[in-house]
Amino acid sequence: MFSITHNSSHEIPRANLEYSGRIIHFGANLKSVEYELDEWIAKYEKLLSELIWLESKVHFQTEYSELQTLSWSVDLNTYKVIHNGEFPENIDKSCWNFESTWKRQT
């Protein structure tokens, strides 16, 4: 379901040296996601809480809705990276901004 590009053709693990980081892309065919969207968002945010990221966008369309966009971004005024040569801390949810075009079906 998820895919990420490799940093290089070498088999030695190394830091990500790509400009502006990597893109993780995914696709799925989900049954009735519009009825379980709150649960899906909770699971997706759990995944985000385990990654180092700046922005995430999810586009989805169902049989009953137009193309919808869910967008998360890190507020860099709240989240401060400490430049001490160590791996950064995970980004706390209080540092996230969330926007959505989704209008819940009633």
The first five atom37 places (N, CA, C, CB, O) and aatype in JSON, in Angstrom:
{
  "aatype": [12, 13, 15, 9, 16, 8, 2, 15, 15, 8, 6, 9, 14, 1, 0, 2, 10, 6, 18, 15, 7, 1, 9, 9, 8, 13, 7, 0, 2, 10, 11, 15, 19, 6, 18, 6, 10, 3, 6, 17, 9, 0, 11, 18, 6, 11, 10, 10, 15, 6, 10, 9, 17, 10, 6, 15, 11, 19, 8, 13, 5, 16, 6, 18, 15, 6, 10, 5, 16, 10, 15, 17, 15, 19, 3, 10, 2, 16, 18, 11, 19, 9, 8, 2, 7, 6, 13, 14, 6, 2, 9, 3, 11, 15, 4, 17, 2, 13, 6, 15, 16, 17, 11, 1, 5, 16],
  "atom_mask": [
    [1, 1, 1, 1, 1],
    [1, 1, 1, 1, 1],
    [1, 1, 1, 1, 1],
    [1, 1, 1, 1, 1],
    [1, 1, 1, 1, 1],
    [1, 1, 1, 1, 1],
    [1, 1, 1, 1, 1],
    [1, 1, 1, 1, 1],
    [1, 1, 1, 1, 1],
    [1, 1, 1, 1, 1],
    [1, 1, 1, 1, 1],
    [1, 1, 1, 1, 1],
    [1, 1, 1, 1, 1],
    [1, 1, 1, 1, 1],
    [1, 1, 1, 1, 1],
    [1, 1, 1, 1, 1],
    [1, 1, 1, 1, 1],
    [1, 1, 1, 1, 1],
    [1, 1, 1, 1, 1],
    [1, 1, 1, 1, 1],
    [1, 1, 1, 0, 1],
    [1, 1, 1, 1, 1],
    [1, 1, 1, 1, 1],
    [1, 1, 1, 1, 1],
    [1, 1, 1, 1, 1],
    [1, 1, 1, 1, 1],
    [1, 1, 1, 0, 1],
    [1, 1, 1, 1, 1],
    [1, 1, 1, 1, 1],
    [1, 1, 1, 1, 1],
    [1, 1, 1, 1, 1],
    [1, 1, 1, 1, 1],
    [1, 1, 1, 1, 1],
    [1, 1, 1, 1, 1],
    [1, 1, 1, 1, 1],
    [1, 1, 1, 1, 1],
    [1, 1, 1, 1, 1],
    [1, 1, 1, 1, 1],
    [1, 1, 1, 1, 1],
    [1, 1, 1, 1, 1],
    [1, 1, 1, 1, 1],
    [1, 1, 1, 1, 1],
    [1, 1, 1, 1, 1],
    [1, 1, 1, 1, 1],
    [1, 1, 1, 1, 1],
    [1, 1, 1, 1, 1],
    [1, 1, 1, 1, 1],
    [1, 1, 1, 1, 1],
    [1, 1, 1, 1, 1],
    [1, 1, 1, 1, 1],
    [1, 1, 1, 1, 1],
    [1, 1, 1, 1, 1],
    [1, 1, 1, 1, 1],
    [1, 1, 1, 1, 1],
    [1, 1, 1, 1, 1],
    [1, 1, 1, 1, 1],
    [1, 1, 1, 1, 1],
    [1, 1, 1, 1, 1],
    [1, 1, 1, 1, 1],
    [1, 1, 1, 1, 1],
    [1, 1, 1, 1, 1],
    [1, 1, 1, 1, 1],
    [1, 1, 1, 1, 1],
    [1, 1, 1, 1, 1],
    [1, 1, 1, 1, 1],
    [1, 1, 1, 1, 1],
    [1, 1, 1, 1, 1],
    [1, 1, 1, 1, 1],
    [1, 1, 1, 1, 1],
    [1, 1, 1, 1, 1],
    [1, 1, 1, 1, 1],
    [1, 1, 1, 1, 1],
    [1, 1, 1, 1, 1],
    [1, 1, 1, 1, 1],
    [1, 1, 1, 1, 1],
    [1, 1, 1, 1, 1],
    [1, 1, 1, 1, 1],
    [1, 1, 1, 1, 1],
    [1, 1, 1, 1, 1],
    [1, 1, 1, 1, 1],
    [1, 1, 1, 1, 1],
    [1, 1, 1, 1, 1],
    [1, 1, 1, 1, 1],
    [1, 1, 1, 1, 1],
    [1, 1, 1, 0, 1],
    [1, 1, 1, 1, 1],
    [1, 1, 1, 1, 1],
    [1, 1, 1, 1, 1],
    [1, 1, 1, 1, 1],
    [1, 1, 1, 1, 1],
    [1, 1, 1, 1, 1],
    [1, 1, 1, 1, 1],
    [1, 1, 1, 1, 1],
    [1, 1, 1, 1, 1],
    [1, 1, 1, 1, 1],
    [1, 1, 1, 1, 1],
    [1, 1, 1, 1, 1],
    [1, 1, 1, 1, 1],
    [1, 1, 1, 1, 1],
    [1, 1, 1, 1, 1],
    [1, 1, 1, 1, 1],
    [1, 1, 1, 1, 1],
    [1, 1, 1, 1, 1],
    [1, 1, 1, 1, 1],
    [1, 1, 1, 1, 1],
    [1, 1, 1, 1, 1]
  ],
  "atom_positions": [
    [[0.82, -1.19, 0.0], [0.0, 0.0, 0.0], [0.86, 1.25, 0.0], [-0.93, 0.0, 1.19], [0.52, 2.22, -0.68]],
    [[1.97, 1.26, 0.74], [2.85, 2.43, 0.81], [4.1, 2.18, -0.01], [3.22, 2.75, 2.27], [4.54, 1.04, -0.16]],
    [[4.66, 3.23, -0.54], [5.89, 3.12, -1.31], [6.76, 4.35, -1.05], [5.59, 2.97, -2.83], [6.24, 5.45, -0.85]],
    [[8.07, 4.15, -1.03], [9.02, 5.24, -0.84], [10.21, 4.98, -1.74], [9.45, 5.35, 0.66], [10.6, 3.84, -1.96]],
    [[10.78, 6.04, -2.24], [11.97, 5.9, -3.08], [13.17, 5.61, -2.2], [12.2, 7.16, -3.93], [13.21, 6.0, -1.03]],
    [[14.15, 4.93, -2.76], [15.39, 4.65, -2.03], [16.3, 5.87, -2.09], [16.11, 3.42, -2.61], [16.25, 6.64, -3.04]],
    [[17.13, 6.02, -1.06], [18.04, 7.15, -0.98], [19.13, 7.05, -2.04], [18.65, 7.23, 0.41], [19.58, 8.07, -2.57]],
    [[19.56, 5.86, -2.33], [20.6, 5.66, -3.33], [20.59, 4.18, -3.72], [22.01, 6.09, -2.79], [19.81, 3.39, -3.18]],
    [[21.45, 3.84, -4.64], [21.53, 2.44, -5.05], [22.43, 1.62, -4.13], [22.04, 2.35, -6.49], [22.54, 0.41, -4.28]],
    [[23.06, 2.28, -3.17], [23.93, 1.57, -2.24], [23.1, 0.81, -1.21], [24.89, 2.55, -1.55], [22.0, 1.24, -0.85]],
    [[23.63, -0.28, -0.73], [22.92, -1.07, 0.27], [23.28, -0.65, 1.69], [23.22, -2.54, 0.08], [22.79, -1.25, 2.65]],
    [[24.12, 0.36, 1.84], [24.51, 0.84, 3.16], [23.47, 1.85, 3.64], [25.94, 1.47, 3.13], [23.25, 2.85, 2.96]],
    [[22.82, 1.62, 4.8], [21.86, 2.6, 5.31], [22.56, 3.93, 5.57], [21.17, 2.08, 6.6], [23.66, 3.97, 6.11]],
    [[21.91, 5.01, 5.19], [22.48, 6.34, 5.42], [21.38, 7.35, 5.57], [23.43, 6.74, 4.28], [20.21, 7.06, 5.31]],
    [[21.74, 8.53, 5.99], [20.77, 9.61, 6.19], [20.16, 10.03, 4.85], [21.44, 10.81, 6.88], [20.77, 9.88, 3.79]],
    [[18.96, 10.56, 4.92], [18.29, 11.07, 3.73], [18.96, 12.37, 3.29], [16.77, 11.28, 3.98], [18.96, 13.35, 4.04]],
    [[19.53, 12.37, 2.1], [20.23, 13.55, 1.6], [19.46, 14.23, 0.48], [21.61, 13.17, 1.11], [19.99, 15.11, -0.19]],
    [[18.21, 13.84, 0.26], [17.43, 14.41, -0.82], [16.95, 15.81, -0.44], [16.25, 13.51, -1.15], [16.62, 16.07, 0.71]],
    [[16.9, 16.69, -1.42], [16.42, 18.05, -1.2], [14.96, 18.01, -0.78], [16.61, 18.91, -2.48], [14.14, 17.4, -1.46]],
    [[14.63, 18.64, 0.29], [13.27, 18.73, 0.84], [12.69, 17.38, 1.24], [12.37, 19.36, -0.17], [11.48, 17.27, 1.41]],
    [[13.5, 16.36, 1.4], [13.02, 15.08, 1.91], [12.38, 14.21, 0.86], [0.0, 0.0, 0.0], [12.37, 14.54, -0.32]],
    [[11.84, 13.11, 1.32], [11.24, 12.11, 0.44], [9.73, 12.25, 0.43], [11.64, 10.7, 0.88], [9.12, 12.84, 1.33]],
    [[9.14, 11.69, -0.61], [7.7, 11.59, -0.68], [7.33, 10.13, -0.48], [7.15, 12.14, -2.04], [7.86, 9.25, -1.16]],
    [[6.42, 9.89, 0.45], [5.87, 8.56, 0.64], [4.49, 8.6, -0.02], [5.79, 8.15, 2.19], [3.64, 9.4, 0.37]],
    [[4.27, 7.76, -0.98], [2.98, 7.77, -1.65], [2.27, 6.44, -1.41], [3.15, 8.04, -3.17], [2.9, 5.4, -1.19]],
    [[0.95, 6.5, -1.46], [0.18, 5.29, -1.25], [-1.14, 5.36, -2.0], [-0.06, 5.05, 0.24], [-1.61, 6.44, -2.35]],
    [[-1.7, 4.22, -2.22], [-3.0, 4.12, -2.85], [-3.73, 2.92, -2.28], [0.0, 0.0, 0.0], [-3.12, 1.92, -1.92]],
    [[-5.04, 3.04, -2.21], [-5.82, 1.93, -1.69], [-7.26, 2.04, -2.21], [-5.8, 1.92, -0.14], [-7.73, 3.12, -2.55]],
    [[-7.91, 0.92, -2.25], [-9.31, 0.86, -2.57], [-10.01, 0.44, -1.29], [-9.6, -0.14, -3.77], [-9.92, -0.71, -0.88]],
    [[-10.7, 1.38, -0.66], [-11.31, 1.12, 0.64], [-12.83, 1.08, 0.52], [-10.89, 2.2, 1.66], [-13.43, 1.88, -0.2]],
    [[-13.43, 0.14, 1.21], [-14.89, 0.01, 1.16], [-15.53, 0.94, 2.18], [-15.31, -1.46, 1.43], [-15.23, 0.88, 3.37]],
    [[-16.42, 1.8, 1.71], [-17.23, 2.68, 2.57], [-16.41, 3.55, 3.51], [-18.19, 1.85, 3.39], [-16.79, 3.76, 4.66]],
    [[-15.27, 4.07, 3.03], [-14.42, 4.89, 3.89], [-15.15, 6.14, 4.38], [-13.14, 5.3, 3.14], [-14.83, 6.65, 5.46]],
    [[-16.11, 6.63, 3.62], [-16.82, 7.84, 4.04], [-17.61, 7.63, 5.33], [-17.77, 8.31, 2.94], [-17.9, 8.59, 6.04]],
    [[-17.95, 6.38, 5.65], [-18.68, 6.09, 6.89], [-17.74, 5.82, 8.06], [-19.6, 4.9, 6.69], [-18.16, 5.84, 9.21]],
    [[-16.49, 5.56, 7.77], [-15.5, 5.25, 8.8], [-14.35, 6.24, 8.79], [-14.97, 3.82, 8.61], [-13.26, 5.93, 9.27]],
    [[-14.58, 7.43, 8.24], [-13.48, 8.37, 8.04], [-12.82, 8.81, 9.35], [-13.97, 9.58, 7.3], [-11.6, 8.95, 9.4]],
    [[-13.6, 9.02, 10.4], [-13.0, 9.42, 11.68], [-12.02, 8.36, 12.18], [-14.09, 9.66, 12.73], [-10.95, 8.69, 12.69]],
    [[-12.39, 7.09, 12.05], [-11.49, 6.0, 12.47], [-10.26, 5.96, 11.58], [-12.23, 4.63, 12.42], [-9.15, 5.76, 12.07]],
    [[-10.44, 6.14, 10.26], [-9.31, 6.14, 9.33], [-8.35, 7.29, 9.65], [-9.81, 6.25, 7.88], [-7.14, 7.1, 9.65]],
    [[-8.9, 8.48, 9.93], [-8.05, 9.63, 10.27], [-7.26, 9.35, 11.55], [-8.92, 10.91, 10.45], [-6.07, 9.65, 11.62]],
    [[-7.91, 8.76, 12.54], [-7.2, 8.44, 13.8], [-6.03, 7.49, 13.54], [-8.18, 7.8, 14.81], [-4.95, 7.67, 14.1]],
    [[-6.25, 6.48, 12.71], [-5.17, 5.54, 12.39], [-4.07, 6.22, 11.58], [-5.73, 4.33, 11.62], [-2.89, 5.96, 11.79]],
    [[-4.45, 7.08, 10.65], [-3.45, 7.79, 9.84], [-2.64, 8.75, 10.71], [-4.14, 8.57, 8.7], [-1.42, 8.86, 10.53]],
    [[-3.28, 9.43, 11.64], [-2.55, 10.32, 12.54], [-1.62, 9.54, 13.48], [-3.52, 11.16, 13.36], [-0.58, 10.06, 13.87]],
    [[-1.99, 8.33, 13.84], [-1.06, 7.49, 14.63], [0.19, 7.21, 13.81], [-1.74, 6.15, 15.06], [1.3, 7.25, 14.33]],
    [[0.01, 6.91, 12.51], [1.16, 6.71, 11.64], [2.0, 7.98, 11.56], [0.7, 6.29, 10.22], [3.22, 7.91, 11.67]],
    [[1.38, 9.14, 11.39], [2.12, 10.4, 11.33], [2.9, 10.65, 12.61], [1.16, 11.56, 11.07], [4.01, 11.2, 12.57]],
    [[2.34, 10.25, 13.75], [3.02, 10.49, 15.02], [4.31, 9.68, 15.15], [2.09, 10.16, 16.17], [5.12, 9.95, 16.04]],
    [[4.5, 8.68, 14.28], [5.7, 7.85, 14.32], [6.72, 8.26, 13.25], [5.33, 6.39, 14.15], [7.77, 7.63, 13.13]],
    [[6.41, 9.3, 12.48], [7.29, 9.75, 11.4], [7.8, 11.15, 11.67], [6.55, 9.71, 10.06], [7.25, 11.88, 12.5]],
    [[8.85, 11.52, 10.95], [9.32, 12.91, 10.93], [8.84, 13.47, 9.6], [10.92, 13.02, 11.08], [9.2, 12.95, 8.55]],
    [[8.04, 14.52, 9.63], [7.4, 15.03, 8.42], [7.1, 16.51, 8.56], [6.11, 14.25, 8.12], [7.15, 17.05, 9.67]],
    [[6.8, 17.17, 7.46], [6.4, 18.58, 7.48], [5.0, 18.78, 6.94], [7.38, 19.41, 6.67], [4.27, 19.66, 7.41]],
    [[4.61, 17.96, 5.96], [3.31, 18.13, 5.35], [2.8, 16.78, 4.85], [3.38, 19.15, 4.19], [3.56, 15.94, 4.37]],
    [[1.5, 16.58, 4.97], [0.87, 15.37, 4.46], [-0.48, 15.75, 3.85], [0.7, 14.3, 5.59], [-1.27, 16.47, 4.46]],
    [[-0.72, 15.24, 2.66], [-2.01, 15.47, 1.99], [-2.57, 14.14, 1.54], [-1.86, 16.44, 0.79], [-1.86, 13.3, 0.99]],
    [[-3.86, 13.96, 1.77], [-4.57, 12.77, 1.33], [-5.72, 13.25, 0.46], [-5.08, 11.91, 2.55], [-6.52, 14.08, 0.88]],
    [[-5.8, 12.71, -0.75], [-6.9, 13.0, -1.66], [-7.73, 11.72, -1.79], [-6.38, 13.5, -3.06], [-7.18, 10.64, -2.01]],
    [[-9.03, 11.85, -1.66], [-9.86, 10.67, -1.85], [-11.19, 11.07, -2.49], [-10.1, 9.95, -0.52], [-11.65, 12.2, -2.38]],
    [[-11.76, 10.09, -3.15], [-13.05, 10.28, -3.79], [-13.85, 9.0, -3.61], [-12.88, 10.63, -5.31], [-13.32, 7.9, -3.73]],
    [[-15.12, 9.16, -3.32], [-15.99, 8.0, -3.16], [-17.09, 8.03, -4.22], [-16.6, 7.96, -1.72], [-17.21, 8.98, -4.99]],
    [[-17.89, 6.99, -4.22], [-19.03, 6.96, -5.14], [-20.01, 8.08, -4.82], [-19.73, 5.6, -5.08], [-20.79, 8.49, -5.69]],
    [[-19.99, 8.56, -3.57], [-20.99, 9.51, -3.11], [-20.44, 10.91, -2.88], [-21.6, 9.01, -1.84], [-21.17, 11.78, -2.41]],
    [[-19.18, 11.15, -3.22], [-18.61, 12.48, -2.99], [-17.64, 12.85, -4.1], [-17.9, 12.53, -1.64], [-17.11, 11.99, -4.81]],
    [[-17.42, 14.13, -4.24], [-16.4, 14.64, -5.15], [-15.03, 14.4, -4.52], [-16.63, 16.17, -5.45], [-14.93, 13.88, -3.41]],
    [[-13.99, 14.77, -5.24], [-12.62, 14.66, -4.72], [-12.49, 15.48, -3.45], [-11.59, 15.11, -5.78], [-12.84, 16.66, -3.43]],
    [[-11.99, 14.87, -2.4], [-11.8, 15.52, -1.1], [-10.32, 15.54, -0.75], [-12.61, 14.78, 0.0], [-9.56, 14.67, -1.17]],
    [[-9.92, 16.53, 0.03], [-8.53, 16.65, 0.46], [-8.47, 16.81, 1.97], [-7.85, 17.82, -0.24], [-9.15, 17.65, 2.55]],
    [[-7.63, 15.99, 2.59], [-7.29, 16.12, 4.01], [-5.83, 16.57, 4.05], [-7.52, 14.77, 4.81], [-4.99, 15.99, 3.36]],
    [[-5.54, 17.58, 4.84], [-4.19, 18.13, 4.84], [-3.7, 18.36, 6.26], [-4.15, 19.45, 4.05], [-4.38, 18.98, 7.08]],
    [[-2.51, 17.86, 6.54], [-1.84, 18.08, 7.81], [-0.55, 18.84, 7.53], [-1.56, 16.73, 8.55], [0.11, 18.59, 6.53]],
    [[-0.19, 19.76, 8.41], [1.1, 20.44, 8.29], [1.64, 20.7, 9.69], [0.97, 21.77, 7.48], [0.89, 20.81, 10.66]],
    [[2.95, 20.8, 9.76], [3.61, 21.06, 11.04], [3.77, 22.56, 11.2], [4.99, 20.34, 11.13], [4.27, 23.24, 10.3]],
    [[3.35, 23.08, 12.35], [3.54, 24.5, 12.66], [4.97, 24.68, 13.16], [2.49, 24.99, 13.73], [5.3, 24.34, 14.29]],
    [[5.81, 25.22, 12.29], [7.22, 25.36, 12.64], [7.47, 26.46, 13.67], [8.04, 25.63, 11.4], [8.59, 26.59, 14.16]],
    [[6.46, 27.25, 13.99], [6.59, 28.2, 15.09], [6.43, 27.51, 16.44], [5.56, 29.33, 14.94], [6.88, 28.02, 17.46]],
    [[5.77, 26.36, 16.42], [5.55, 25.58, 17.65], [6.58, 24.47, 17.8], [4.14, 25.0, 17.66], [7.12, 24.25, 18.88]],
    [[6.84, 23.75, 16.71], [7.78, 22.63, 16.74], [9.17, 23.14, 16.41], [7.36, 21.5, 15.73], [9.41, 23.69, 15.33]],
    [[10.07, 22.98, 17.34], [11.45, 23.44, 17.16], [12.38, 22.24, 17.05], [11.88, 24.35, 18.34], [12.41, 21.36, 17.92]],
    [[13.14, 22.21, 15.98], [14.14, 21.17, 15.8], [15.42, 21.62, 16.5], [14.4, 20.87, 14.29], [15.9, 22.73, 16.27]],
    [[15.94, 20.77, 17.33], [17.2, 21.06, 18.02], [18.32, 20.51, 17.15], [17.25, 20.44, 19.47], [18.38, 19.31, 16.88]],
    [[19.2, 21.38, 16.71], [20.29, 20.98, 15.82], [21.51, 20.56, 16.63], [20.66, 22.13, 14.85], [22.47, 21.31, 16.77]],
    [[21.43, 19.34, 17.17], [22.54, 18.83, 17.98], [23.16, 17.59, 17.36], [22.05, 18.53, 19.39], [23.95, 16.9, 18.0]],
    [[22.82, 17.3, 16.11], [23.38, 16.14, 15.44], [22.65, 14.85, 15.72], [0.0, 0.0, 0.0], [22.99, 13.81, 15.15]],
    [[21.65, 14.87, 16.61], [20.87, 13.68, 16.92], [19.59, 13.66, 16.1], [20.55, 13.61, 18.43], [19.18, 14.67, 15.54]],
    [[18.98, 12.47, 16.02], [17.73, 12.33, 15.29], [16.65, 13.16, 15.99], [17.3, 10.82, 15.2], [16.56, 13.12, 17.21]],
    [[15.83, 13.93, 15.24], [14.82, 14.78, 15.89], [13.76, 13.98, 16.62], [14.15, 15.66, 14.86], [13.51, 12.81, 16.31]],
    [[13.14, 14.62, 17.6], [12.03, 14.02, 18.33], [10.81, 13.91, 17.42], [11.69, 14.84, 19.6], [10.67, 14.68, 16.47]],
    [[9.93, 12.95, 17.71], [8.67, 12.87, 16.97], [7.88, 14.16, 17.18], [7.84, 11.64, 17.41], [8.03, 14.84, 18.2]],
    [[7.04, 14.47, 16.22], [6.3, 15.72, 16.26], [4.99, 15.5, 17.01], [6.03, 16.25, 14.82], [4.15, 14.7, 16.6]],
    [[4.82, 16.23, 18.11], [3.63, 16.12, 18.93], [2.41, 16.66, 18.17], [3.82, 16.86, 20.25], [2.53, 17.63, 17.42]],
    [[1.26, 16.05, 18.37], [0.04, 16.44, 17.67], [-0.34, 17.9, 17.93], [-1.11, 15.53, 18.06], [-1.01, 18.51, 17.11]],
    [[0.07, 18.45, 19.06], [-0.24, 19.86, 19.36], [0.48, 20.81, 18.4], [0.16, 20.19, 20.81], [0.14, 21.99, 18.35]],
    [[1.45, 20.31, 17.65], [2.18, 21.12, 16.67], [1.62, 20.97, 15.26], [3.65, 20.74, 16.67], [2.18, 21.53, 14.31]],
    [[0.53, 20.23, 15.1], [-0.05, 19.98, 13.78], [-1.16, 20.96, 13.48], [-0.57, 18.54, 13.68], [-1.86, 21.42, 14.38]],
    [[-1.32, 21.27, 12.2], [-2.5, 21.96, 11.69], [-3.23, 20.97, 10.79], [-2.13, 23.28, 10.92], [-2.59, 20.23, 10.04]],
    [[-4.55, 20.96, 10.86], [-5.35, 20.04, 10.04], [-6.42, 20.84, 9.32], [-5.99, 18.92, 10.91], [-7.11, 21.66, 9.92]],
    [[-6.55, 20.59, 8.02], [-7.61, 21.19, 7.21], [-8.23, 20.1, 6.37], [-7.05, 22.35, 6.31], [-7.58, 19.12, 6.01]],
    [[-9.52, 20.28, 6.05], [-10.21, 19.28, 5.27], [-11.3, 19.92, 4.42], [-10.79, 18.2, 6.18], [-11.95, 20.87, 4.85]],
    [[-11.5, 19.39, 3.23], [-12.63, 19.79, 2.4], [-13.82, 18.86, 2.61], [-12.23, 19.8, 0.92], [-14.89, 19.09, 2.05]],
    [[-13.63, 17.82, 3.42], [-14.66, 16.79, 3.64], [-15.84, 17.37, 4.39], [-14.07, 15.59, 4.42], [-15.69, 18.0, 5.44]],
    [[-17.0, 17.15, 3.84], [-18.26, 17.49, 4.51], [-18.94, 16.17, 4.84], [-19.19, 18.41, 3.6], [-19.3, 15.4, 3.94]],
    [[-19.11, 15.9, 6.12], [-19.67, 14.61, 6.54], [-21.08, 14.43, 5.97], [-19.7, 14.51, 8.08], [-21.89, 15.36, 5.93]],
    [[-21.33, 13.2, 5.54], [-22.65, 12.86, 5.03], [-23.61, 12.67, 6.2], [-22.59, 11.58, 4.15], [-23.26, 12.03, 7.19]],
    [[-24.81, 13.2, 6.09], [-25.79, 13.04, 7.17], [-26.96, 12.22, 6.74], [-26.27, 14.38, 7.66], [-27.88, 11.98, 7.52]]
  ]
}
